[in-house]
Amino acid sequence: MKSFLNRRRAAEPGGPSHLVAVARDSSSADLAHTAGSVDTHRPAGEPGPHHEAETAHQQSNDHSNDHDGADTLDYHADAATTARMPIHSGGAPRPVSTLHAVPAMPAHLSGRPVQIADGASFEALVATHAMTTFRSFRSFDYTVTLLFHGETLGYFVALHQDGALWHAFRAADIDSAGAVFHHLQEQATRLADGETRIAQLSAQNVLLARQIEDSEAQAERLRVDLQRHAEQEHRVSARQHQVRKDVAQMEAQRIAAQAQLNKAHRTIHQLSVTSSEGVPHLHGR
């Protein structure tokens, strides 16, 4: 009965144009019984509940046309909210919930502390020197930088390869930015492993080539020394042979001269004896 009175009150010309939830019973049989009770007590010639509901709906539409666009939006919001809210038997309609602004950032990204930064905007900030470098890591062609934008209190972490921007991230706090910086630092280190190996192998190859050159030069010096020693030994051997030959020859000459001298001595002796035989022998007084 209260529901029926509410519907009639909403249909009055001076009342506000709002839809009012009608209490529903748990079964269609109860609705039929309630309708039958009302029709029994309705005087003759009075319009029925269906006619009154249609009249209230028409008046509500006519009255809503007099309001501006904001009232129309409020009407649709109230109607949609009333249609969605649960109906309790004998209870008052629930109030309309407050509308909240929809965030521009998607829901799956708005709660994250780290987001992908726009490359063009980041390079524009770098070109205008609007950021301060907090950390920097370089490994061959890969560079990781952590930058602070004081105007927006934002942190940027960028990875460059050979001077060209590869990745750029925006963080809301220094801890998140530090974690991204550490991650990109490890990535740059892994990417530079090949460059590191190339540098090490190149240095080792240069060292080995220098050692080979030094070894070959040392071997050449030793070979020259051995050749010089062999030649010297040959000269010494030849000299010794010649000396022995000269000694033998001179020894033969000495023997021949000694024999000739002995022969001369014998000749002198013999001549002396012969000369002495011609001298008279004198006896002492």
Wavefront OBJ file of the C-alpha trace (Angstrom):
o trace
v 0.000 0.000 0.000
v 2.892 2.366 0.820
v 4.423 1.589 -2.533
v 1.207 2.505 -4.285
v 0.978 5.813 -2.381
v 4.562 6.636 -3.274
v 3.788 6.073 -6.933
v 0.749 8.363 -6.713
v 2.826 11.036 -4.941
v 5.406 10.880 -7.704
v 2.647 11.398 -10.256
v 1.439 14.680 -8.717
v 2.126 17.741 -10.887
v 3.931 19.710 -8.188
v 6.252 16.903 -7.089
v 9.816 16.372 -8.286
v 10.383 14.278 -11.379
v 12.147 11.184 -10.036
v 11.628 7.517 -10.442
v 10.842 5.788 -7.177
v 11.523 2.112 -6.648
v 8.417 0.074 -6.074
v 8.587 -2.599 -3.410
v 8.234 -6.067 -4.849
v 7.031 -9.098 -3.000
v 8.839 -12.408 -3.190
v 6.265 -14.025 -5.514
v 3.957 -13.072 -8.340
v 1.036 -14.464 -6.360
v 1.512 -11.826 -3.664
v 1.599 -9.104 -6.326
v -1.654 -10.407 -7.758
v -3.227 -10.488 -4.302
v -2.143 -6.916 -3.561
v -3.499 -5.703 -6.877
v -6.774 -7.461 -6.239
v -7.104 -5.826 -2.813
v -6.538 -2.389 -4.224
v -8.998 -2.850 -7.081
v -11.660 -4.032 -4.575
v -11.456 -0.812 -2.560
v -11.126 1.506 -5.582
v -14.296 3.601 -6.112
v -16.143 3.395 -9.380
v -14.806 5.713 -12.046
v -11.368 6.125 -10.397
v -8.419 5.239 -12.656
v -6.620 2.031 -11.919
v -3.002 1.662 -10.778
v -1.802 0.942 -14.299
v -3.374 4.100 -15.603
v -1.927 6.127 -12.717
v 1.564 4.698 -13.344
v 1.355 5.664 -16.998
v 0.128 9.147 -16.056
v 2.977 9.561 -13.564
v 5.496 8.452 -16.157
v 4.105 10.926 -18.743
v 4.157 13.803 -16.243
v 7.688 12.891 -15.227
v 8.797 13.054 -18.848
v 7.046 16.383 -19.395
v 8.542 17.854 -16.251
v 12.048 16.615 -17.081
v 11.964 18.498 -20.397
v 11.794 21.776 -18.459
v 15.143 21.178 -16.735
v 18.575 21.923 -18.239
v 21.242 19.407 -19.379
v 22.639 18.927 -15.864
v 19.227 17.969 -14.489
v 18.812 15.535 -17.354
v 22.147 13.887 -16.541
v 21.146 13.701 -12.878
v 17.894 12.094 -13.865
v 19.554 9.423 -15.941
v 22.129 8.794 -13.212
v 19.383 8.431 -10.612
v 17.394 6.177 -12.886
v 20.377 3.962 -13.684
v 21.381 3.771 -10.043
v 17.823 2.987 -8.989
v 17.585 0.261 -11.608
v 20.798 -1.380 -10.376
v 20.235 -1.159 -6.601
v 18.531 -4.052 -4.840
v 14.903 -3.617 -3.814
v 13.955 -4.457 -0.249
v 10.375 -5.059 0.608
v 8.989 -2.124 2.563
v 12.310 -0.215 2.614
v 13.315 3.225 1.296
v 15.423 3.508 -1.911
v 19.195 3.563 -1.433
v 21.021 6.870 -2.062
v 22.858 7.429 -5.333
v 26.610 6.735 -5.026
v 29.077 9.545 -5.755
v 30.644 9.516 -9.218
v 34.450 9.472 -9.378
v 36.721 10.685 -12.162
v 38.168 7.975 -14.363
v 42.017 8.080 -14.369
v 43.666 8.757 -17.719
v 46.303 6.059 -17.078
v 45.103 2.487 -17.656
v 44.401 0.536 -14.525
v 47.134 -2.030 -15.219
v 49.763 0.745 -15.377
v 48.540 3.427 -12.979
v 49.640 1.485 -9.897
v 53.120 0.641 -11.091
v 56.075 2.652 -9.752
v 57.948 2.317 -13.074
v 56.550 3.160 -16.496
v 57.908 3.381 -20.023
v 58.882 6.947 -20.835
v 58.189 8.656 -24.118
v 61.431 8.722 -26.104
v 60.850 12.081 -27.792
v 59.931 13.803 -24.523
v 62.915 12.289 -22.768
v 65.345 13.420 -25.464
v 63.804 16.891 -25.387
v 64.447 17.111 -21.630
v 68.023 15.935 -22.149
v 68.569 18.454 -24.955
v 67.392 21.347 -22.747
v 69.593 20.214 -19.826
v 66.505 20.017 -17.624
v 67.703 16.939 -15.738
v 70.541 16.140 -13.360
v 72.610 12.988 -13.702
v 72.625 10.958 -10.487
v 74.377 7.822 -11.713
v 76.126 6.721 -14.874
v 77.504 3.369 -16.039
v 79.353 2.738 -19.286
v 80.561 -0.510 -20.771
v 81.944 -0.174 -24.303
v 79.047 1.079 -26.515
v 76.385 0.684 -23.794
v 75.595 3.514 -21.352
v 73.085 3.481 -18.477
v 72.142 6.764 -16.775
v 69.850 7.659 -13.882
v 68.503 11.211 -14.245
v 66.411 13.419 -11.958
v 63.865 15.916 -13.274
v 63.461 18.515 -10.550
v 60.443 20.256 -12.075
v 58.239 17.154 -11.835
v 60.228 15.323 -9.118
v 60.499 12.396 -11.503
v 63.324 9.955 -12.132
v 64.365 8.660 -15.534
v 66.575 5.669 -16.341
v 67.874 5.352 -19.896
v 69.949 2.820 -21.829
v 71.917 4.081 -24.833
v 73.742 2.009 -27.422
v 76.476 3.797 -29.350
v 74.958 7.145 -28.362
v 71.421 6.263 -29.529
v 68.522 5.918 -27.071
v 67.381 2.322 -26.704
v 65.215 2.171 -23.537
v 63.820 4.927 -21.316
v 61.838 4.430 -18.100
v 60.178 6.826 -15.683
v 60.056 6.064 -11.936
v 58.181 7.733 -9.128
v 60.879 7.317 -6.446
v 64.627 6.880 -6.163
v 64.383 3.273 -4.946
v 62.407 2.137 -7.990
v 64.734 4.095 -10.262
v 67.744 2.482 -8.583
v 66.287 -0.977 -9.145
v 65.736 -0.211 -12.842
v 69.265 1.217 -13.087
v 70.708 -1.949 -11.542
v 68.683 -4.121 -13.942
v 69.831 -2.161 -17.014
v 73.406 -2.184 -15.702
v 73.349 -5.987 -15.562
v 71.807 -6.094 -19.043
v 74.487 -3.759 -20.434
v 77.176 -5.855 -18.772
v 75.819 -9.026 -20.366
v 75.568 -7.337 -23.753
v 79.153 -6.106 -23.438
v 80.537 -9.546 -22.566
v 81.368 -10.152 -26.210
v 83.097 -6.770 -26.488
v 85.021 -7.559 -23.313
v 86.113 -10.913 -24.700
v 87.159 -9.302 -27.983
v 89.279 -6.731 -26.135
v 90.912 -9.430 -24.016
v 91.620 -11.692 -26.982
v 92.947 -8.778 -29.023
v 95.348 -7.833 -26.244
v 96.411 -11.449 -25.814
v 96.998 -11.808 -29.557
v 99.110 -8.640 -29.606
v 101.097 -9.902 -26.622
v 101.600 -13.306 -28.239
v 102.689 -11.694 -31.510
v 105.197 -9.561 -29.629
v 106.463 -12.584 -27.733
v 106.770 -14.534 -30.988
v 108.713 -11.662 -32.522
v 111.015 -11.463 -29.508
v 111.505 -15.226 -29.534
v 112.332 -15.250 -33.218
v 114.788 -12.377 -32.737
v 116.430 -14.193 -29.848
v 116.635 -17.388 -31.913
v 118.231 -15.425 -34.738
v 120.793 -13.982 -32.353
v 121.581 -17.435 -31.031
v 121.881 -18.754 -34.568
v 124.288 -15.951 -35.445
v 126.299 -16.633 -32.322
v 126.526 -20.319 -33.102
v 127.590 -19.581 -36.640
v 130.225 -17.154 -35.402
v 131.473 -19.705 -32.914
v 131.682 -22.351 -35.635
v 133.584 -20.033 -37.918
v 135.905 -19.060 -35.098
v 136.538 -22.667 -34.257
v 137.338 -23.363 -37.901
v 139.777 -20.483 -37.985
v 141.380 -21.610 -34.720
v 141.674 -25.161 -35.965
v 143.273 -24.007 -39.188
v 145.647 -21.792 -37.259
v 146.636 -24.620 -34.980
v 147.294 -26.836 -37.958
v 149.457 -24.184 -39.518
v 151.316 -23.619 -36.242
v 152.035 -27.299 -35.866
v 153.244 -27.420 -39.422
v 155.493 -24.412 -38.851
v 156.825 -25.935 -35.619
v 157.656 -29.165 -37.380
v 159.381 -27.339 -40.179
v 161.332 -25.142 -37.824
v 162.261 -28.189 -35.761
v 163.603 -29.837 -38.865
v 165.549 -26.719 -39.671
v 166.927 -26.661 -36.137
v 168.025 -30.268 -36.359
v 169.673 -29.660 -39.717
v 171.437 -26.573 -38.400
v 172.562 -28.417 -35.287
v 173.972 -31.193 -37.408
v 175.730 -28.707 -39.598
v 177.142 -26.961 -36.565
v 178.381 -30.244 -35.111
v 179.972 -31.019 -38.382
v 181.705 -27.668 -38.427
v 182.952 -28.224 -34.896
v 184.395 -31.566 -35.882
v 186.063 -30.024 -38.863
v 187.557 -27.318 -36.744
v 188.788 -29.860 -34.286
v 190.398 -31.926 -36.935
v 192.067 -28.897 -38.466
v 193.310 -27.839 -35.073
v 194.866 -31.222 -34.462
v 196.521 -31.155 -37.822
v 197.878 -27.727 -37.201
v 199.306 -28.779 -33.855
v 201.303 -31.599 -35.358
v 203.591 -29.128 -37.180
v 204.632 -27.402 -34.020
v 207.912 -28.754 -32.520
v 207.813 -30.399 -29.172
v 209.978 -28.553 -26.633
v 211.217 -30.211 -23.442
v 211.509 -28.257 -20.278
v 214.865 -27.385 -18.768
l 1 2 3 4 5 6 7 8 9 10 11 12 13 14 15 16 17 18 19 20 21 22 23 24 25 26 27 28 29 30 31 32 33 34 35 36 37 38 39 40 41 42 43 44 45 46 47 48 49 50 51 52 53 54 55 56 57 58 59 60 61 62 63 64 65 66 67 68 69 70 71 72 73 74 75 76 77 78 79 80 81 82 83 84 85 86 87 88 89 90 91 92 93 94 95 96 97 98 99 100 101 102 103 104 105 106 107 108 109 110 111 112 113 114 115 116 117 118 119 120 121 122 123 124 125 126 127 128 129 130 131 132 133 134 135 136 137 138 139 140 141 142 143 144 145 146 147 148 149 150 151 152 153 154 155 156 157 158 159 160 161 162 163 164 165 166 167 168 169 170 171 172 173 174 175 176 177 178 179 180 181 182 183 184 185 186 187 188 189 190 191 192 193 194 195 196 197 198 199 200 201 202 203 204 205 206 207 208 209 210 211 212 213 214 215 216 217 218 219 220 221 222 223 224 225 226 227 228 229 230 231 232 233 234 235 236 237 238 239 240 241 242 243 244 245 246 247 248 249 250 251 252 253 254 255 256 257 258 259 260 261 262 263 264 265 266 267 268 269 270 271 272 273 274 275 276 277 278 279 280 281 282 283 284 285
